[in-house]
Structure formats: structure tokens, C-alpha cells
């Protein structure tokens, strides 16, 4: 299977979209909970974690919808690369600050699956990499299709 195969790239983008939607739903469910960490302020942005989870969940839902229902592969790719990069920079900021609390990025999904903090962190890093790679493939395929190098 060629990496520039449009079906492969589409499957990668839709797969990431479904992950984003699932995690967004987990965040929404988690944000309605009573965990004390939800009322604490985010160390980088300074807003309550509950608010941050809600805002990020809305972004994830919007990006997921764009990637599933949108037609512009290059736009999908750029948005995935942008979002993955923003999340990576945010995580790097937490690391730089030596922030040691577990990430609530998976929302209620992490709790439901009884994931350890290490397992959740590995999953999140893997999804970030996959998101950026899917975005690059979408952009690459879109440009190659415009040049006539691959079939639409």
C-alpha cells in the first residue's frame, strides 16, 4: 500500500477524527464530574480545568466533524497539523514547568478504561504523532492530486 494512496490517507484522517470525537465526548462527561482537579487552574493558561476541557472538547468535535464531513483534504491536513502542534507545545510547556500532575486529556475515557497515568501519557503522545502524520499525509496527497501525481 502506497502512502500517497488517497484511500489510505482518508482512512488515517477519519481514524484520527473518530479518536478526537471520542476523546471530546470523554472530556465533556469528565468536565461534568466532581473531581477536585476540575476546579484547579490550568498551570499554563490560568483558567479552570473544567473550562479548558470544555473548550478543547468543542475544538476536538469541530475538527473531527471537519475531517469526516469536509471535502478539502489540504484544509483537513493543515488543521490536524496545527492542532497536533498546539497540543505538543502545550505538553512541552507542562514538561518545562516540571508539572507532575496527571493529564486529564482523555476525560472520562481514562477512568472508564482504568488507565494508569503512564499508559494514558503514552496513548496521548502516540495520538499526537498520529494526528500530525495524518495531517501531513492529507496535505501531501492533496498537493500530489492537484499535480496529477495520484488519482483523486
Contact map, one row per residue, 1 for C-alpha under 8 A:
11101001000000000000000000000000000000000000000000000000000000000000000000000000000000000000000000000000000000000000000000000000000000000000000000000000
11111001000000000000000000000000000000000000000000000000000000000000000000000000000000000000000000000000000000000000000000000000000000000000000000000000
11111001100000000000000000000000000000000000000000000000000000000000000000000000000000000000000000000000000000000000000000000000000000001000000000000000
01111101100000000000000000000000000000000000000000000000000000000000000000000000000000000000000000000000000000000000000000000000000000001001100000000100
11111111100000000000000000000000000000000000000000000000000000000000000000000000000000000000000000000000000000000000000000000000000000000000100000000100
00011111110000000000000000000000000000000000000000000000000000000000000000000000000000000000000000000000000000000000000000000000000000000000100000000111
00001111111000000000000000000000000000000000000000000000000000000000000000000000000000000000000000000000000000000000000000000000000000000000000000000000
11111111111100000000000000000000000000000000000000000000000000000000000000000000000000000000000000000000000000000000000000000000000000000000000000000000
00111111111110000000000000000000000000000000000000000000000000000000000000000000000000000000000000000000000000000000000000000000000001001100100000000000
00000111111111000000000000000000000000000000000000000000000000000000000000000000000000000000000000000000000000000000000000000000000000000100000000000000
00000011111111100000000000000000000000000000000000000000000000000000000000000000000000000000000000000000000000000000000000000000000000000000000000000000
00000001111111110000000000000000000000000000000000000000000000000000000000000000000000000000000000000000000000000000000000000000000001000000000000000000
00000000111111111000000000000000000000000000000000000000000000000011000000011000000000000000000000000000000000000000000000000000001001100100000000000000
00000000011111111100000000000000000000000000000000000000000000010011000000000000000000000000000000000000000000000000000000000000000000000000000000000000
00000000001111111110000000000000000000000000000000000000000000000000000000000000000000000000000000000000000000000000000000000000000000000000000000000000
00000000000111111111000000000000000000000000000000000000000000010000000000000000000000000000000000000000000000000000000000000010011001000000000000000000
00000000000011111111100000000000000000000000000000000000000000111011000000000000000000000000000000000000000000000000000000000000000000000000000000000000
00000000000001111111110000000000000000000000000000000000000000010000000000000000000000000000000000000000000000000000000000000000000000000000000000000000
00000000000000111111111000000000000000000000000000000000000000000000000000000000000000000000000000000000000000000000000000000000000000000000000000000000
00000000000000011111111100000000000000000000000000000000000110110000000000000000000000000000000000000000000000000000000000000000000000000000000000000000
00000000000000001111111110000000000000000000000000000000000110010000000000000000000000000000000000000000000000000000000000000000000000000000000000000000
00000000000000000111111111000000000000000000000000000000000000000000000000000000000000000000000000000000000000000000000000000000000000000000000000000000
00000000000000000011111111100000000000000000000000000000100100000000000000000000000000000000000000000000111010000000000000000000000000000000000000000000
00000000000000000001111111110000000000000000000000000001110110000000000000000000000000000000000000000000011000000000000000000000000000000000000000000000
00000000000000000000111111111000000000000000000000000000100000000000000000000000000000000000000000000000000000000000000000000000000000000000000000000000
00000000000000000000011111111100000000000000000000000000000000000000000000000000000000000000000000000000011110000000000000000000000000000000000000000000
00000000000000000000001111111110000000000000000000001100100000000000000000000000000000000000000000000000111110000000000000000000000000000000000000000000
00000000000000000000000111111111000000000000000000001100100000000000000000000000000000000000000000000000001000000000000000000000000000000000000000000000
00000000000000000000000011111111100000000000000000000000000000000000000000000000000000000000000000000000001100000000000000000000000000000000000000000000
00000000000000000000000001111111100000000000000000000000000000000000000000000000000000000000000000000000001100000000000000000000000000000000000000000000
00000000000000000000000000111111100001000000000001101100000000000000000000000000000000000000000000000000001000000000000000000000000000000000000000000000
00000000000000000000000000011111110000000000000001000000000000000000000000000000000000000000000000000000000000000000000000000000000000000000000000000000
00000000000000000000000000001111111001000000000000000000000000000000000000000000000000000000000000000000000000000000000000000000000000000000000000000000
00000000000000000000000000000001111101000000000000000000000000000000000000000000000000000000000000000000000000000000000000000000000000000000000000000000
00000000000000000000000000000000111111100000000000000000000000000000000000000000000000000000000000000000000000000000000000000000000000000000000000000000
00000000000000000000000000000000011111110000000000000000000000000000000000000000000000000000000000000000000000000000000000000000000000000000000000000000
00000000000000000000000000000000001111110000000010000000000000000000000000000000000000000000000000000000000000000000000000000000000000000000000000000000
00000000000000000000000000000010111111111000000111000000000000000000000000000000000000000000000000000000000000000000000000000000000000000000000000000000
00000000000000000000000000000000001111111000000111000000000000000000000000000000000000000000000000000000000000000000000000000000000000000000000000000000
00000000000000000000000000000000000111111100000110000000000000000000000000000000000000000000000000000000000000000000000000000000000000000000000000000000
00000000000000000000000000000000000001111110111110000000000000000000000000000000000000000000000000000000000000000000000000000000000000000000000000000000
00000000000000000000000000000000000000011111111110010000000000000000000000000000000000000000000000000000000000000000000000000000000000000000000000000000
00000000000000000000000000000000000000001111110000000000000000000000000000000000000000000000010000000000000000000000000000000000000000000000000000000000
00000000000000000000000000000000000000000111110000000000000000000000000000000000000000000100110000000000000000000000000000000000000000000000000000000000
00000000000000000000000000000000000000001111111000000000000000000000000000000000000000000000000000000000000000000000000000000000000000000000000000000000
00000000000000000000000000000000000000001111111100000000000000000000000000000000000000000000000000000000000000000000000000000000000000000000000000000000
00000000000000000000000000000000000000001100111110110000000000000000000000000000000000000000000000000000000000000000000000000000000000000000000000000000
00000000000000000000000000000000000001111100011111110000000000000000000000000000000000000000000000000000000000000000000000000000000000000000000000000000
00000000000000000000000000000000000011111100001111111000000000000000000000000000000000000000000000000000000000000000000000000000000000000000000000000000
00000000000000000000000000000011000001100000000111111100000000000000000000000000000000000000000000000000000000000000000000000000000000000000000000000000
00000000000000000000000000000010000000000000001111111110000000000000000000000000000000000000000000000000000000000000000000000000000000000000000000000000
00000000000000000000000000000000000000000100001111111111000000000000000000000000000000000000000000000000000000000000000000000000000000000000000000000000
00000000000000000000000000110010000000000000000011111111100000000000000000000000000000000000000000000000101000000000000000000000000000000000000000000000
00000000000000000000000000110010000000000000000001111111110000000000000000000000000000000000000000000000000000000000000000000000000000000000000000000000
00000000000000000000000000000000000000000000000000111111111000000000000000000000000000000000000000000000000000000000000000000000000000000000000000000000
00000000000000000000000100000000000000000000000000011111111100000000000000000000000000000000000000000000000000000000000000000000000000000000000000000000
00000000000000000000001110110000000000000000000000001111111110000000000000000000000000000000000000000000000000000000000000000000000000000000000000000000
00000000000000000000000100000000000000000000000000000111111111000000000000000000000000000000000000000000000000000000000000000000000000000000000000000000
00000000000000000000000000000000000000000000000000000011111111100000000000000000000000000000000000000000000000000000000000000000000000000000000000000000
00000000000000000001101100000000000000000000000000000001111111110000000000000000000000000000000000000000000000000000000000000000000000000000000000000000
00000000000000000001100100000000000000000000000000000000111111111000000000000000000000000000000000000000000000000000000000000000000000000000000000000000
00000000000000000000000000000000000000000000000000000000011111111100000000000000000000000000000000000000000000000000000000000000000000000000000000000000
00000000000000001001000000000000000000000000000000000000001111111110000000000011000000000000000000000000000000000000000000000000000000000000000000000000
00000000000001011101100000000000000000000000000000000000000111111111000000000000000000000000000000000000000000000000000000000000000000000000000000000000
00000000000000001000000000000000000000000000000000000000000011111111110000000000000000000000000000000000000000000000000000000000000000000000000000000000
00000000000000000000000000000000000000000000000000000000000001111111110000010000000000000000000000000000000000000000000000000000000000000000000000000000
00000000000011001000000000000000000000000000000000000000000000111111110000010000000000000000000000000000000000000000000000000000000000000000000000000000
00000000000011001000000000000000000000000000000000000000000000011111110000000000000000000000000000000000000000000000000000000000000000000000000000000000
00000000000000000000000000000000000000000000000000000000000000001111111000000000000000000000000000000000000000000000000000000000000000000000000000000000
00000000000000000000000000000000000000000000000000000000000000001111111110010000000000000000000000000000000000000000000000000000000000000000000000000000
00000000000000000000000000000000000000000000000000000000000000000000111110000000000000000000000000000000000000000000000000000000000000000000000000000000
00000000000000000000000000000000000000000000000000000000000000000000011111110000000000000000000000000000000000000000000000000000000000000000000000000000
00000000000000000000000000000000000000000000000000000000000000000000011111111000000000000000000000000000000000000000000000000000000000000110110000000000
00000000000000000000000000000000000000000000000000000000000000000000000111111100000000000000000000000000000000000000000000000000000000000111011000000000
00000000000000000000000000000000000000000000000000000000000000000000000111111110000000000000000000000000000000000000000000000000000000000010000000000000
00000000000010000000000000000000000000000000000000000000000000000110010111111111000000000000000000000000000000000000000000000000000000100110000000000000
00000000000010000000000000000000000000000000000000000000000000000000000011111111100000000000000000000000000000000000000000000000000001111110000000000000
00000000000000000000000000000000000000000000000000000000000000000000000001111111110000000000000000000000000000000000000000000000000000110010000000000000
00000000000000000000000000000000000000000000000000000000000000100000000000111111111000000000000000000000000000000000000000000000000000100000000000000000
00000000000000000000000000000000000000000000000000000000000000100000000000011111111100000000000000000000000000000000000000000000001101100000000000000000
00000000000000000000000000000000000000000000000000000000000000000000000000001111111110000000000000000000000000000000000000000000001110110000000000000000
00000000000000000000000000000000000000000000000000000000000000000000000000000111111111000000000000000000000000000000000000000000000000000000000000000000
00000000000000000000000000000000000000000000000000000000000000000000000000000011111111100000000000000000000000000000000000000000000000000000000000000000
00000000000000000000000000000000000000000000000000000000000000000000000000000001111111110000000000000000000000000000000000000001101100000000000000000000
00000000000000000000000000000000000000000000000000000000000000000000000000000000111111111000000000000000000000000000000000000000000100000000000000000000
00000000000000000000000000000000000000000000000000000000000000000000000000000000011111111100000000000000000000000000000000000000000000000000000000000000
00000000000000000000000000000000000000000000000000000000000000000000000000000000001111111110000000000000000000000000000000000001000000000000000000000000
00000000000000000000000000000000000000000000000000000000000000000000000000000000000111111111000000000000000000000000000000000001000000000000000000000000
00000000000000000000000000000000000000000000000000000000000000000000000000000000000011111111100000000000000000000000000000000000000000000000000000000000
00000000000000000000000000000000000000000001000000000000000000000000000000000000000001111111110000000000000000000000000000000000000000000000000000000000
00000000000000000000000000000000000000000000000000000000000000000000000000000000000000111111111000000000000000000000000000000000000000000000000000000000
00000000000000000000000000000000000000000000000000000000000000000000000000000000000000011111111100000000000000000000000000000000000000000000000000000000
00000000000000000000000000000000000000000001000000000000000000000000000000000000000000001111111110000000000000000000000000000000000000000000000000000000
00000000000000000000000000000000000000000011000000000000000000000000000000000000000000000111111111100000000000000000000000000000000000000000000000000000
00000000000000000000000000000000000000000000000000000000000000000000000000000000000000000011111111100000000000000000000000000000000000000000000000000000
00000000000000000000000000000000000000000000000000000000000000000000000000000000000000000001111111100000000000000000000000000000000000000000000000000000
00000000000000000000000000000000000000000000000000000000000000000000000000000000000000000000111111100000000000000000000000000000000000000000000000000000
00000000000000000000000000000000000000000000000000000000000000000000000000000000000000000000011111110000000000000000000000000000000000000000000000000000
00000000000000000000000000000000000000000000000000000000000000000000000000000000000000000000011111111000000000000000000000000000000000000000000000000000
00000000000000000000000000000000000000000000000000000000000000000000000000000000000000000000000001111100000000000000000000000000000000000000000000000000
00000000000000000000000000000000000000000000000000000000000000000000000000000000000000000000000000111110000000000000000000000000000000000000000000000000
00000000000000000000000000000000000000000000000000000000000000000000000000000000000000000000000000011111000000000000100000000000000000000000000000000000
00000000000000000000000000000000000000000000000000000000000000000000000000000000000000000000000000001111110000000000100010000000000000000000000000000000
00000000000000000000000000000000000000000000000000000000000000000000000000000000000000000000000000000111111000000000000000000000000000000000000000000000
00000000000000000000001000100000000000000000000000001000000000000000000000000000000000000000000000000011111000000000000000010000000000000000000000000000
00000000000000000000001101100000000000000000000000000000000000000000000000000000000000000000000000000011111111000000000100010000000000000000000000000000
00000000000000000000001101111110000000000000000000001000000000000000000000000000000000000000000000000001111111100000000000000000000000000000000000000000
00000000000000000000000001101100000000000000000000000000000000000000000000000000000000000000000000000000011111110000000000000000000000000000000000000000
00000000000000000000001001100000000000000000000000000000000000000000000000000000000000000000000000000000011111111000000000000000000000000000000000000000
00000000000000000000000000000000000000000000000000000000000000000000000000000000000000000000000000000000011111111110000100000000000000000000000000000000
00000000000000000000000000000000000000000000000000000000000000000000000000000000000000000000000000000000001111111110000000000000000000000000000000000000
00000000000000000000000000000000000000000000000000000000000000000000000000000000000000000000000000000000000111111110000000000000000000000000000000000000
00000000000000000000000000000000000000000000000000000000000000000000000000000000000000000000000000000000000011111110000000000000000000000000000000000000
00000000000000000000000000000000000000000000000000000000000000000000000000000000000000000000000000000000000001111111000000000000000000000000000000000000
00000000000000000000000000000000000000000000000000000000000000000000000000000000000000000000000000000000000001111111111100000000000000000000000000000000
00000000000000000000000000000000000000000000000000000000000000000000000000000000000000000000000000000000000000000111111100000000000000000000000000000000
00000000000000000000000000000000000000000000000000000000000000000000000000000000000000000000000000000110000000000011111110000000000000000000000000000000
00000000000000000000000000000000000000000000000000000000000000000000000000000000000000000000000000000000000000000011111111000000000000000000000000000000
00000000000000000000000000000000000000000000000000000000000000000000000000000000000000000000000000000000000000000011111111100000000000000000000000000000
00000000000000000000000000000000000000000000000000000000000000000000000000000000000000000000000000000000010001000011111111110000000000000000000000000000
00000000000000000000000000000000000000000000000000000000000000000000000000000000000000000000000000000010000000000000111111111000000000000000000000000000
00000000000000000000000000000000000000000000000000000000000000000000000000000000000000000000000000000000000000000000011111111100000000000000000000000000
00000000000000000000000000000000000000000000000000000000000000000000000000000000000000000000000000000000000000000000001111111110000000000000000000000000
00000000000000000000000000000000000000000000000000000000000000000000000000000000000000000000000000000000110000000000000111111111000000000000000000000000
00000000000000000000000000000000000000000000000000000000000000000000000000000000000000000000000000000000000000000000000011111111100000000000000000000000
00000000000000000000000000000000000000000000000000000000000000000000000000000000000000000000000000000000000000000000000001111111110000000000000000000000
00000000000000010000000000000000000000000000000000000000000000000000000000000000000000000000000000000000000000000000000000111111111000000000000000000000
00000000000000000000000000000000000000000000000000000000000000000000000000000000000100110000000000000000000000000000000000011111111100000000000000000000
00000000000000000000000000000000000000000000000000000000000000000000000000000000000100000000000000000000000000000000000000001111111110000000000000000000
00000000000000010000000000000000000000000000000000000000000000000000000000000000000000000000000000000000000000000000000000000111111111000000000000000000
00000000000010010000000000000000000000000000000000000000000000000000000000000001100100000000000000000000000000000000000000000011111111100000000000000000
00000000000000000000000000000000000000000000000000000000000000000000000000000001100110000000000000000000000000000000000000000001111111110000000000000000
00000000000000000000000000000000000000000000000000000000000000000000000000000000100000000000000000000000000000000000000000000000111111111000000000000000
00000000100110010000000000000000000000000000000000000000000000000000000000001001000000000000000000000000000000000000000000000000011111111100000000000000
00000000000010000000000000000000000000000000000000000000000000000000000000011111100000000000000000000000000000000000000000000000001111111110000000000000
00000000000000000000000000000000000000000000000000000000000000000000000000001100100000000000000000000000000000000000000000000000000111111111000000000000
00110000100000000000000000000000000000000000000000000000000000000000000000001000000000000000000000000000000000000000000000000000000011111111100000000000
00000000110010000000000000000000000000000000000000000000000000000000000011011000000000000000000000000000000000000000000000000000000001111111110000000000
00000000000000000000000000000000000000000000000000000000000000000000000011111100000000000000000000000000000000000000000000000000000000111111111000000000
00010000000000000000000000000000000000000000000000000000000000000000000001000000000000000000000000000000000000000000000000000000000000011111111100000000
00011100100000000000000000000000000000000000000000000000000000000000000010000000000000000000000000000000000000000000000000000000000000001111111110000100
00000000000000000000000000000000000000000000000000000000000000000000000011000000000000000000000000000000000000000000000000000000000000000111111111000000
00000000000000000000000000000000000000000000000000000000000000000000000001000000000000000000000000000000000000000000000000000000000000000011111111100000
00000000000000000000000000000000000000000000000000000000000000000000000000000000000000000000000000000000000000000000000000000000000000000001111111111100
00000000000000000000000000000000000000000000000000000000000000000000000000000000000000000000000000000000000000000000000000000000000000000000111111111111
00000000000000000000000000000000000000000000000000000000000000000000000000000000000000000000000000000000000000000000000000000000000000000000011111111000
00000000000000000000000000000000000000000000000000000000000000000000000000000000000000000000000000000000000000000000000000000000000000000000001111111100
00000000000000000000000000000000000000000000000000000000000000000000000000000000000000000000000000000000000000000000000000000000000000000000000111111110
00000000000000000000000000000000000000000000000000000000000000000000000000000000000000000000000000000000000000000000000000000000000000000000000111111110
00011100000000000000000000000000000000000000000000000000000000000000000000000000000000000000000000000000000000000000000000000000000000000000100110111111
00000100000000000000000000000000000000000000000000000000000000000000000000000000000000000000000000000000000000000000000000000000000000000000000010011111
00000100000000000000000000000000000000000000000000000000000000000000000000000000000000000000000000000000000000000000000000000000000000000000000010000111
